[in-house]
Amino acid sequence: MTRKRIIIETAVFCLTLLILFVCAFLSFFFTSRDALYEEIENVASVSERLFDGNDLSTGEETMDAFRGEKDYRISIIQRDKEGYEILYDSLGMTQSNEEPKEILGGNVGTFVTRKSSYGYPMVYYAISDKENPQYYVRVAIKESTATKLARDFLLYGLTLLVLLMLSYIFYRCWNYARMVKPLQDQVERLLYVAHSPERKIQGDNDVGLITQAIDDVGKQLDQRIQDLEREKEKTQLILDSIKQGFLAVSQEGRIILLNRKAALLFGYRQEEALGKDFHILSAGEEFASLVEKGIREGTDQGHVDIMVEGRIYQCDVMSLKDCWFGETRGGVAVLFLDVTKERNLVRIKTDFFANASHELKTPLTSILGYQEMLSAGFLTTDEEKKEAVDISLREAKKMKDLLNDMLTISRLENGKMTGEVVDFDLEGVLRSLLQDAAPRIKERDLQLETHLESYPLHANVQEVEKIFSNLIDNAIKYNHEGGKLVVCMNRKAHKVMVTDTGIGIKEENLSRIFERFYRVDNSKTLQNVEGTGLGLSIVKHICQKYGYHVEVRSVYGQGSTFTVHT
């Protein structure tokens, strides 16, 4: 709303009010005048009835009393040949030389306003006496008395009208200032926020300028909001693209930011978790305690490991004391690092050294013991000495095999296995391995069944030999006396299977048989099979090197099948 419009509306209102007042005044004026004329007519009619034309004195006192407080001037006028003579006048003006226009010119019975002999205008009304038409009864009243009510109405009404219009004008001006000024201040603040401080709202068209300024501010704020939304989307996209989970918690302990990885980690959608208390993550008491301490103290709190769905995550809790989230300042950020591989590697290394020490200690102790006995002369017979030497050699060979297997695994893990990669036929390799194992197969009285066919591969022959030599060796060692050994090739399905009917593997042990030094407890079986516990680990590492996949199916007490998918 502009000032010009305010002025126009105020002028229209005042003009309308003035017109209404004039209409009311005219209505009141004519209504009061008609009422006065009617009253004058009644006075004239009564006076005419009171007048007795034969006796002028009759009714004079009555008419004087009738005149009362209205200040009516009642006159009796006689018409004769010489003119008109005032026979009676309630105000005593019988010698007046005024010309009775209310009687002349056919004005009898009409109202005539003229100047009286008193020097001021009066309203006259005359009627002829019904019994004596030469007599006239005339009633007059001061014009000011007749219009007194209208004059008072005009005076007080105009005063009230002026006050009302002034009050309205003041109200409109005050309301305009009250409405526009704060709005102007707010818009100028918005202009400052929108980086347009040089823009000022000045001019006659305040509201128009404010509207234009608001439109400008709206456009700039829309642009800034779009920029912020793009920045937010960019930030969220960057956070969602990182492999680590990220979480930000406000001073009140509410989640104010998290990426897709963190949401999926705890089984929530991002929009579900935002704004919720961080305890819904159910990451353990130690994690919750570390986050609460970080919020309370405003300092970095190091890290803690948590387990989620079988994986280990390192949670680094970092302070956000200089960041504002809404009206509060401070909070913490949590970075979830998947350290399952690192933690398992540490555990594996620890287990490796522990198991290696144990596996090496046993044969070394045996060798040292027999050598000390030989040195001390406790073994005197040739048979005893030969047995001690044979056992020492066997234990030394076990140590050599163990060291070789350990070196093989170390080279495989470090990618340092050397050897030429060539094209060869796997059928020939398997036939050669089975031929070398024939004495042991015969010794265990095993039934050998083969389904071999041409199977070309591109790899290092020695490494592939290690895969199947370990599988065939295990199928022989863990088989029953008189059991069955099956080696089957399927070129179309790209797989080779080695099956035995031996002691089998319990279901709870299947997930660990490819770990280094892990050996299934077979002490309750008919035989106690010896080994380094590294054979299947070597198989797994070589398969991983060439992208092969090895799987096992086993029924405890019935046998096992190892399948290599090439």
TORBARO-995973 format. One line per field, with one value per residue (C-alpha): residue number from 1; z negated, x, y. Coordinates in pm, 1 decimal. Example, Ala and Ser with C-alpha at 12.3 -4.5 7.8 and 13.67 -1.06 7.14 Angstrom:
voke	c(1,2) $
zz	c(-780.0,-714.0) $
xx	c(1230.0,1367.0) $
yy	c(-450.0,-106.0) $
END
This chain:
voke	c(1,2,3,4,5,6,7,8,9,10,11,12,13,14,15,16,17,18,19,20,21,22,23,24,25,26,27,28,29,30,31,32,33,34,35,36,37,38,39,40,41,42,43,44,45,46,47,48,49,50,51,52,53,54,55,56,57,58,59,60,61,62,63,64,65,66,67,68,69,70,71,72,73,74,75,76,77,78,79,80,81,82,83,84,85,86,87,88,89,90,91,92,93,94,95,96,97,98,99,100,101,102,103,104,105,106,107,108,109,110,111,112,113,114,115,116,117,118,119,120,121,122,123,124,125,126,127,128,129,130,131,132,133,134,135,136,137,138,139,140,141,142,143,144,145,146,147,148,149,150,151,152,153,154,155,156,157,158,159,160,161,162,163,164,165,166,167,168,169,170,171,172,173,174,175,176,177,178,179,180,181,182,183,184,185,186,187,188,189,190,191,192,193,194,195,196,197,198,199,200,201,202,203,204,205,206,207,208,209,210,211,212,213,214,215,216,217,218,219,220,221,222,223,224,225,226,227,228,229,230,231,232,233,234,235,236,237,238,239,240,241,242,243,244,245,246,247,248,249,250,251,252,253,254,255,256,257,258,259,260,261,262,263,264,265,266,267,268,269,270,271,272,273,274,275,276,277,278,279,280,281,282,283,284,285,286,287,288,289,290,291,292,293,294,295,296,297,298,299,300,301,302,303,304,305,306,307,308,309,310,311,312,313,314,315,316,317,318,319,320,321,322,323,324,325,326,327,328,329,330,331,332,333,334,335,336,337,338,339,340,341,342,343,344,345,346,347,348,349,350,351,352,353,354,355,356,357,358,359,360,361,362,363,364,365,366,367,368,369,370,371,372,373,374,375,376,377,378,379,380,381,382,383,384,385,386,387,388,389,390,391,392,393,394,395,396,397,398,399,400,401,402,403,404,405,406,407,408,409,410,411,412,413,414,415,416,417,418,419,420,421,422,423,424,425,426,427,428,429,430,431,432,433,434,435,436,437,438,439,440,441,442,443,444,445,446,447,448,449,450,451,452,453,454,455,456,457,458,459,460,461,462,463,464,465,466,467,468,469,470,471,472,473,474,475,476,477,478,479,480,481,482,483,484,485,486,487,488,489,490,491,492,493,494,495,496,497,498,499,500,501,502,503,504,505,506,507,508,509,510,511,512,513,514,515,516,517,518,519,520,521,522,523,524,525,526,527,528,529,530,531,532,533,534,535,536,537,538,539,540,541,542,543,544,545,546,547,548,549,550,551,552,553,554,555,556,557,558,559,560,561,562,563,564,565,566) $
zz	c(0.0,110.9,-43.7,257.4,206.8,-162.0,-76.3,185.1,-46.3,-329.4,-100.1,31.3,-322.7,-439.6,-129.4,-181.1,-544.6,-444.6,-186.7,-440.7,-688.6,-432.4,-345.6,-714.7,-773.0,-483.4,-594.9,-951.3,-832.2,-616.7,-870.2,-1152.4,-926.3,-822.4,-1187.7,-1272.3,-981.8,-1098.6,-1448.0,-1309.6,-1112.4,-1429.5,-1621.7,-1345.9,-1334.8,-1712.5,-1712.9,-1437.6,-1644.0,-1955.3,-1771.4,-1774.6,-1496.2,-1662.0,-1981.0,-1935.7,-2306.1,-2313.6,-2324.9,-2348.0,-2690.2,-2578.7,-2270.1,-2479.8,-2704.1,-2404.8,-2259.8,-2558.3,-2531.7,-2157.9,-2103.2,-1847.3,-1723.5,-1675.6,-1495.0,-1392.5,-1070.7,-920.5,-553.9,-460.3,-174.5,-288.1,-325.9,-609.4,-978.0,-1263.6,-1518.9,-1759.1,-1799.6,-2074.0,-2081.0,-2079.3,-1732.3,-1612.4,-1448.9,-1223.5,-872.0,-734.0,-419.0,-487.7,-191.7,-349.1,-278.4,46.3,378.5,288.4,28.7,-231.2,-360.1,-260.2,-450.6,-376.3,-513.0,-521.4,-729.6,-1005.7,-1155.8,-1439.9,-1200.1,-1179.6,-944.0,-1052.0,-907.9,-853.6,-802.7,-763.5,-725.6,-689.6,-956.8,-854.2,-999.3,-890.2,-580.3,-611.0,-918.4,-901.4,-1173.3,-1127.1,-1314.4,-1293.4,-1453.6,-1430.6,-1148.7,-1388.0,-1622.0,-1333.2,-1225.0,-1568.5,-1570.1,-1220.4,-1314.3,-1627.4,-1429.2,-1172.7,-1433.4,-1654.0,-1364.3,-1176.5,-1490.4,-1539.7,-1170.5,-1174.6,-1486.2,-1332.5,-1008.2,-1192.8,-1408.9,-1099.2,-923.0,-1232.6,-1263.1,-898.5,-925.1,-1250.3,-1114.9,-795.6,-989.9,-1228.7,-940.8,-697.3,-925.3,-1085.3,-745.9,-596.1,-871.6,-824.5,-448.7,-487.9,-720.1,-459.0,-199.3,-422.1,-467.0,-90.3,-43.0,88.4,-192.0,55.9,141.5,-59.2,-66.9,-6.7,185.9,182.6,287.6,-26.7,7.9,376.7,300.8,16.9,247.1,507.5,241.6,106.8,459.7,501.1,162.8,248.2,570.9,400.1,109.6,352.9,529.6,200.6,86.7,415.0,373.7,16.8,129.6,398.3,144.4,-93.9,180.5,278.7,-81.7,-127.1,201.6,89.2,-249.5,-87.3,154.7,-114.1,-230.0,-597.0,-802.7,-926.9,-1199.8,-1361.2,-1698.0,-1840.5,-2194.9,-2282.3,-2166.5,-1848.9,-1511.2,-1281.5,-998.5,-878.9,-550.9,-375.3,-504.0,-868.2,-812.7,-646.5,-913.0,-1180.1,-962.1,-927.3,-641.0,-660.1,-699.1,-977.8,-1189.6,-1147.8,-1454.6,-1672.4,-1984.2,-1899.2,-2147.2,-1885.0,-1711.2,-1984.5,-1940.3,-2297.8,-2631.9,-2572.5,-2249.3,-2410.4,-2708.1,-2480.2,-2276.6,-2591.1,-2734.4,-2408.4,-2413.9,-2780.5,-2769.8,-2413.7,-2340.0,-2113.4,-2283.4,-2078.2,-1947.5,-2049.4,-1855.6,-1808.3,-1646.2,-1395.0,-1203.9,-1244.6,-1134.7,-1350.2,-1324.5,-1484.0,-1605.0,-1621.1,-1834.4,-1745.0,-1899.8,-1710.2,-1980.6,-1731.3,-1515.8,-1546.7,-1499.1,-1513.9,-1834.5,-2012.5,-1975.3,-2007.4,-1954.6,-1824.5,-1494.7,-1473.0,-1194.2,-1153.9,-999.7,-895.7,-1054.6,-1035.1,-798.7,-1005.0,-1333.8,-1184.6,-1034.1,-1374.7,-1524.7,-1246.0,-1286.3,-1659.0,-1607.7,-1333.5,-1554.9,-1843.7,-1628.2,-1438.2,-1765.5,-1889.9,-1566.7,-1549.4,-1921.0,-1917.3,-1656.0,-1775.7,-2130.4,-2003.0,-1798.7,-2086.4,-2326.0,-2113.5,-2031.5,-2400.3,-2477.6,-2205.6,-2329.5,-2690.3,-2594.5,-2722.9,-2399.7,-2382.8,-2131.0,-1757.1,-1734.7,-1985.3,-1812.4,-1472.1,-1607.3,-1758.9,-1428.4,-1229.1,-1462.8,-1451.4,-1070.1,-1054.3,-1290.1,-1101.6,-776.3,-944.5,-1043.6,-688.0,-541.9,-793.9,-712.0,-338.8,-380.0,-591.6,-328.8,-56.2,-235.5,-308.2,59.0,169.1,-67.3,49.4,415.9,450.6,585.1,890.6,1177.6,1541.1,1634.0,1927.2,2103.2,1993.4,1962.1,1606.1,1692.4,1714.8,1385.0,1201.1,1352.6,1238.6,885.5,857.4,980.9,712.3,449.1,563.5,288.0,13.7,176.8,186.0,-172.6,-291.7,-67.7,96.6,405.4,662.6,910.0,1172.5,1436.8,1622.3,1947.6,2129.7,1921.6,2050.5,1801.6,1811.5,1483.7,1307.4,1313.3,974.6,797.7,951.6,847.6,488.0,496.7,600.4,423.0,92.8,169.8,278.1,-21.7,-262.3,-90.9,-153.9,-512.8,-636.1,-463.8,-626.3,-557.6,-248.1,-166.1,167.9,341.2,642.0,868.8,1121.0,1390.7,1567.9,1834.8,1934.4,1573.9,1516.5,1200.1,1053.0,754.5,508.1,296.2,10.7,-213.1,-521.8,-866.6,-734.2,-895.6,-1151.2,-1034.1,-1299.6,-1170.1,-798.9,-817.1,-964.1,-780.7,-542.5,-830.9,-890.4,-1148.5,-1201.0,-1239.3,-1313.6,-1638.1,-1520.3,-1845.4,-1882.1,-1537.9,-1459.9,-1375.2,-1471.5,-1149.0,-1161.0,-952.3,-958.4,-926.4,-637.4,-336.3,-286.1,-361.8,-74.1,147.8,65.0,133.9,470.1,577.6,480.8,686.8,1006.7,930.5,864.3,603.6,370.6,173.8,-51.0,-131.4,-410.0,-624.0,-950.2,-948.7,-577.9,-387.1,-215.5,134.3,228.5,551.4,733.2,977.5,1233.6) $
xx	c(0.0,144.5,117.7,-77.6,-328.5,-354.0,-424.7,-684.3,-859.7,-858.8,-996.7,-1267.5,-1361.7,-1380.2,-1578.4,-1817.7,-1857.4,-1920.4,-2180.3,-2353.4,-2350.7,-2498.2,-2767.9,-2842.7,-2846.4,-3083.0,-3307.3,-3307.0,-3355.0,-3654.9,-3804.2,-3773.7,-3901.7,-4202.4,-4271.2,-4246.9,-4474.4,-4725.3,-4706.9,-4754.9,-5055.2,-5202.2,-5139.5,-5302.0,-5600.1,-5646.4,-5605.2,-5866.3,-6114.0,-6039.9,-6091.9,-6437.9,-6472.3,-6760.0,-6564.8,-6188.7,-6117.5,-6259.2,-5986.1,-5690.4,-5585.9,-5631.9,-5417.1,-5149.5,-5133.8,-5132.4,-4830.9,-4633.2,-4264.2,-4255.9,-4230.2,-4502.8,-4625.5,-5001.8,-5174.4,-5534.1,-5543.2,-5849.2,-5879.3,-6073.7,-6095.1,-5785.3,-5569.7,-5478.0,-5488.9,-5342.7,-5619.4,-5432.3,-5066.7,-4936.1,-4613.1,-4793.3,-4683.0,-5025.1,-4879.5,-4638.8,-4601.2,-4474.4,-4636.5,-4815.4,-4686.2,-4828.1,-5177.1,-5110.9,-5072.5,-5266.0,-5014.9,-5284.0,-5229.2,-4865.3,-4545.9,-4363.1,-4023.0,-3954.3,-3799.3,-4030.6,-4068.9,-3841.7,-3554.0,-3495.8,-3648.9,-3951.8,-4161.2,-4524.4,-4837.5,-5183.5,-5535.9,-5867.8,-6127.4,-6399.5,-6684.0,-6548.7,-6331.2,-6218.6,-6020.3,-5696.8,-5522.7,-5149.6,-4884.7,-4514.7,-4193.4,-3833.6,-3651.9,-3364.7,-3603.9,-3743.6,-3399.3,-3241.2,-3241.8,-3097.9,-2835.1,-2739.7,-2726.5,-2504.7,-2273.8,-2226.3,-2242.3,-1969.3,-1756.8,-1804.6,-1746.8,-1417.1,-1302.2,-1399.1,-1217.1,-908.5,-915.1,-946.5,-663.4,-445.4,-531.4,-450.3,-120.8,-35.0,-139.3,55.2,367.4,316.4,272.0,531.1,818.6,882.8,835.7,1082.4,1333.7,1293.0,1330.1,1646.2,1778.6,1691.9,1869.2,2174.3,2148.0,2107.5,2430.1,2253.9,2331.1,2358.3,1989.7,1771.1,1391.6,1326.3,1057.6,687.9,585.2,709.9,504.4,584.6,953.5,920.0,739.0,1011.0,1279.5,1106.7,1092.8,1464.7,1541.0,1325.5,1514.5,1851.6,1750.2,1611.7,1945.8,2133.2,1904.8,1963.2,2337.7,2319.7,2109.1,2366.2,2646.6,2453.2,2393.7,2759.8,2870.2,2626.2,2741.5,3103.5,3016.6,2811.8,3094.3,3352.4,3381.6,3400.5,3092.4,3059.8,2834.0,2792.8,2618.6,2501.0,2546.8,2204.4,2315.5,2105.3,2223.6,2252.0,2454.8,2540.8,2639.1,2491.7,2760.7,2689.4,2313.7,2345.8,2591.6,2322.3,2025.7,1860.6,1766.4,1936.6,1609.9,1501.1,1812.0,1844.0,1726.5,1714.8,1919.5,2247.6,2172.1,1940.7,2256.4,2305.7,2682.6,2757.9,2806.9,3174.4,3093.6,2807.7,3025.3,3302.7,3059.1,2896.9,3237.6,3339.6,3022.9,3068.1,3439.0,3460.5,3783.8,3891.5,3839.3,4049.4,3884.3,3703.1,3635.3,3278.8,3146.6,2862.4,2732.8,3057.7,3283.0,3510.3,3485.5,3721.7,3521.0,3727.5,3548.2,3652.0,3537.8,3326.8,3339.8,3379.9,3080.5,2726.0,2427.2,2114.1,2120.1,2372.0,2746.1,2959.6,2921.8,3129.8,3203.5,3250.0,3436.9,3373.2,3670.7,3635.0,3943.3,3827.4,4108.2,4373.4,4250.1,4228.3,4573.6,4712.1,4534.3,4654.2,5011.1,4990.5,4842.4,5095.2,5395.2,5237.9,5149.4,5477.9,5668.9,5461.5,5493.1,5869.3,5921.8,5775.4,6008.7,6304.8,6252.0,6237.7,6556.0,6744.7,6628.1,6750.1,7078.2,7143.6,7071.3,7315.7,7575.5,7537.8,7569.3,7226.8,7161.1,7404.5,7269.1,7283.6,6906.1,6842.2,7087.3,6931.1,6582.0,6701.0,6861.0,6547.7,6320.4,6551.6,6558.4,6180.0,6131.4,6389.3,6201.1,5879.5,6057.5,6184.6,5834.6,5689.2,5944.9,5892.7,5515.5,5563.2,5791.2,5540.3,5254.5,5472.1,5566.0,5204.7,5083.9,5355.8,5304.1,5664.4,5602.6,5819.5,5772.7,5684.2,5317.1,5252.4,4972.0,4949.6,4701.1,4577.8,4500.2,4869.6,4945.5,4674.5,4786.0,5141.6,5028.2,4813.4,5103.7,5330.6,5062.5,5001.8,5217.4,5029.4,4695.3,4791.6,4918.4,4576.7,4396.9,4197.1,3982.7,4081.5,3824.6,3911.8,3718.3,3990.0,3978.7,4178.9,4167.0,4388.8,4504.5,4726.0,4921.7,5240.4,5258.0,5431.9,5170.1,4880.6,5055.5,5060.3,4682.1,4595.7,4883.9,4754.3,4394.7,4493.3,4726.4,4445.7,4200.8,4448.1,4541.3,4187.0,4029.0,3933.2,4128.4,3967.2,3787.7,3739.2,3916.9,3752.6,3917.8,3673.7,3726.2,3448.3,3585.4,3244.7,3163.9,3523.3,3572.0,3782.5,3659.7,3853.5,3626.1,3702.6,3494.7,3695.2,3628.7,3467.9,3454.8,3207.1,2991.7,3124.5,3482.0,3414.9,3454.8,3806.1,3975.7,4154.4,4317.9,4687.0,4779.4,4412.9,4368.1,4047.9,4060.7,4067.7,4184.3,3858.8,3881.8,4049.8,4371.9,4559.0,4666.7,4975.4,5029.6,5150.3,4804.1,4924.5,4820.4,4467.9,4589.0,4835.6,4552.2,4339.1,4619.6,4712.8,4346.4,4309.9,4617.2,4463.0,4104.6,4000.1,3741.7,3764.5,3469.5,3411.3,3113.4,3146.5,2938.7,3102.3,3185.1,3104.3,3366.9,3442.1,3446.5,3678.0,3586.8,3818.3,3638.5,3884.6) $
yy	c(0.0,336.6,680.7,799.9,526.1,609.6,975.6,881.8,637.7,893.0,1166.3,934.6,838.2,1201.1,1303.1,1014.7,1112.4,1475.1,1373.7,1155.0,1442.6,1686.0,1435.4,1383.4,1758.4,1824.7,1542.7,1675.2,2033.4,1962.7,1726.4,1979.7,2260.0,2058.7,1981.0,2354.1,2449.3,2196.6,2340.5,2697.2,2579.9,2430.4,2754.0,2957.4,2722.0,2736.9,3115.6,3145.0,2948.1,3155.5,3487.4,3635.4,3883.2,4075.9,4132.8,4180.7,4158.1,3810.6,3553.7,3800.9,3678.5,3323.0,3379.6,3555.3,3252.5,3018.0,3194.6,3061.8,2994.6,2949.1,3326.2,3310.5,3647.0,3621.4,3906.5,3988.7,4189.6,4360.5,4437.0,4751.7,4996.5,5183.5,4872.5,4647.0,4731.2,4532.0,4509.2,4284.1,4182.8,3957.6,4155.9,4495.0,4601.7,4727.6,5040.1,4848.3,4977.9,4649.3,4519.4,4191.0,3988.6,3677.6,3818.5,3996.6,3831.0,3521.2,3410.3,3334.7,2984.5,2975.5,3035.8,3357.5,3456.6,3829.6,4102.2,4218.0,4564.0,4437.9,4438.5,4060.9,3804.0,3603.1,3323.8,3432.1,3227.5,3379.8,3238.5,3417.6,3397.2,3155.8,3369.0,3708.2,3678.4,4046.0,3942.6,3746.1,3553.3,3564.9,3363.2,3450.4,3322.4,3429.1,3254.1,3181.2,3002.7,2803.5,2690.3,2655.9,2274.4,2261.5,2517.4,2325.4,2004.1,2173.6,2327.4,2022.3,1781.9,1964.6,1972.1,1598.8,1537.7,1729.0,1544.3,1212.0,1287.1,1408.1,1095.1,877.6,1059.8,1028.3,658.1,588.3,771.6,595.2,255.4,314.8,405.8,113.3,-127.1,0.4,103.4,-239.2,-401.6,-157.9,-232.9,-607.1,-580.9,-373.2,-642.6,-902.8,-691.6,-694.0,-1070.8,-1107.0,-906.3,-592.9,-341.8,-55.5,-89.6,155.5,180.4,548.5,736.5,815.8,467.4,295.0,-20.0,-47.5,-16.1,-265.4,-506.8,-468.2,-508.9,-820.0,-958.4,-889.1,-1041.0,-1341.7,-1398.4,-1361.8,-1584.6,-1842.4,-1839.0,-1868.6,-2149.5,-2329.5,-2278.6,-2410.2,-2706.1,-2783.9,-2753.0,-2976.4,-3232.1,-3211.8,-3261.7,-3549.6,-3704.5,-3683.4,-3833.5,-4110.5,-4190.7,-4264.9,-4624.0,-4532.9,-4455.1,-4096.8,-3962.7,-3618.6,-3578.1,-3244.4,-3115.4,-3261.2,-3604.1,-3602.0,-3726.3,-3426.2,-3580.3,-3929.1,-4085.7,-4386.3,-4623.5,-4534.7,-4565.6,-4907.6,-5016.6,-4991.5,-5085.0,-4742.5,-4516.0,-4177.4,-3984.5,-4220.1,-4165.8,-3788.0,-3599.0,-3912.5,-3976.2,-4148.5,-4429.8,-4585.6,-4711.0,-4973.2,-4978.0,-5081.6,-4910.9,-4833.4,-4649.9,-4456.1,-4363.7,-4236.0,-4020.2,-3876.8,-3793.3,-3623.3,-3410.1,-3324.3,-3240.2,-3104.9,-3295.1,-3581.9,-3918.0,-4158.5,-4473.3,-4788.3,-5109.8,-5232.8,-5549.8,-5514.7,-5817.2,-6007.4,-5721.8,-5506.5,-5125.9,-4876.8,-4573.9,-4255.1,-3991.4,-3633.6,-3305.7,-3048.3,-2781.6,-2495.3,-2595.0,-2461.6,-2688.4,-2474.6,-2271.6,-2492.8,-2519.8,-2827.8,-3198.8,-3485.7,-3655.1,-4031.6,-4208.1,-4581.9,-4763.4,-5126.0,-5281.9,-5641.3,-5735.6,-5556.9,-5702.6,-6051.3,-6008.5,-5918.6,-6217.1,-6442.8,-6324.3,-6379.5,-6723.9,-6790.7,-6724.1,-6910.7,-7211.0,-7200.3,-7195.3,-7488.3,-7687.5,-7632.2,-7690.0,-8041.0,-8199.8,-7991.2,-8116.0,-8472.3,-8429.2,-8268.0,-8534.0,-8824.6,-8647.8,-8581.9,-8945.4,-9051.7,-8805.2,-8915.8,-9282.5,-9381.1,-9572.2,-9857.3,-10103.8,-10053.4,-10098.8,-9818.4,-9588.5,-9661.3,-9588.4,-9259.3,-9157.4,-9254.3,-9055.4,-8755.4,-8766.3,-8795.5,-8502.7,-8297.5,-8370.5,-8251.4,-7929.5,-7887.7,-7942.5,-7698.4,-7429.7,-7482.0,-7445.6,-7133.6,-6981.0,-7071.9,-6896.6,-6592.9,-6564.7,-6607.3,-6336.3,-6098.2,-6182.4,-6299.7,-6647.5,-6691.0,-6926.2,-6923.4,-6912.9,-7145.4,-7330.8,-7696.0,-7979.4,-8040.1,-8404.7,-8488.4,-8314.7,-8512.0,-8843.3,-8772.9,-8682.9,-8997.4,-9209.5,-9061.0,-9128.3,-9485.6,-9644.5,-9462.0,-9542.0,-9906.6,-9893.5,-9764.2,-10014.6,-9736.6,-9780.1,-9514.9,-9391.1,-9128.2,-8936.7,-8750.2,-8559.0,-8296.4,-7976.7,-7690.0,-7424.0,-7116.0,-7096.6,-7195.4,-7576.0,-7608.7,-7395.6,-7589.7,-7912.9,-7779.5,-7730.0,-8084.1,-8257.9,-8114.9,-8213.9,-8568.7,-8604.0,-8502.3,-8739.9,-9024.1,-8929.5,-8866.6,-9166.2,-9493.9,-9815.2,-9966.0,-9642.0,-9476.0,-9186.3,-9016.6,-8756.4,-8609.7,-8342.2,-8149.1,-7920.3,-7779.3,-7682.0,-7560.6,-7761.6,-8040.6,-8246.5,-8461.2,-8683.9,-8921.2,-9147.0,-9066.8,-8921.4,-8600.9,-8258.1,-8128.8,-7838.1,-7600.4,-7656.7,-7600.3,-7220.4,-7246.8,-7532.9,-7291.0,-7100.4,-7151.7,-7419.5,-7500.4,-7871.8,-8056.1,-8252.5,-8615.1,-8770.4,-8964.9,-9123.4,-9454.6,-9278.5,-8965.8,-8797.1,-8582.3,-8266.3,-7906.7,-7749.8,-7531.2,-7741.0,-7604.9,-7251.5,-7287.9,-7418.1,-7112.6,-6863.3,-7015.0,-7023.7,-6657.6,-6571.7,-6713.6,-6617.5,-6975.9,-7065.4,-7361.2,-7496.8,-7794.0,-8014.4,-8265.5,-8497.6,-8595.1,-8966.4,-9011.0,-8809.9,-8480.9,-8331.1,-8042.7,-7861.9,-7620.3,-7388.5,-7255.3) $
END
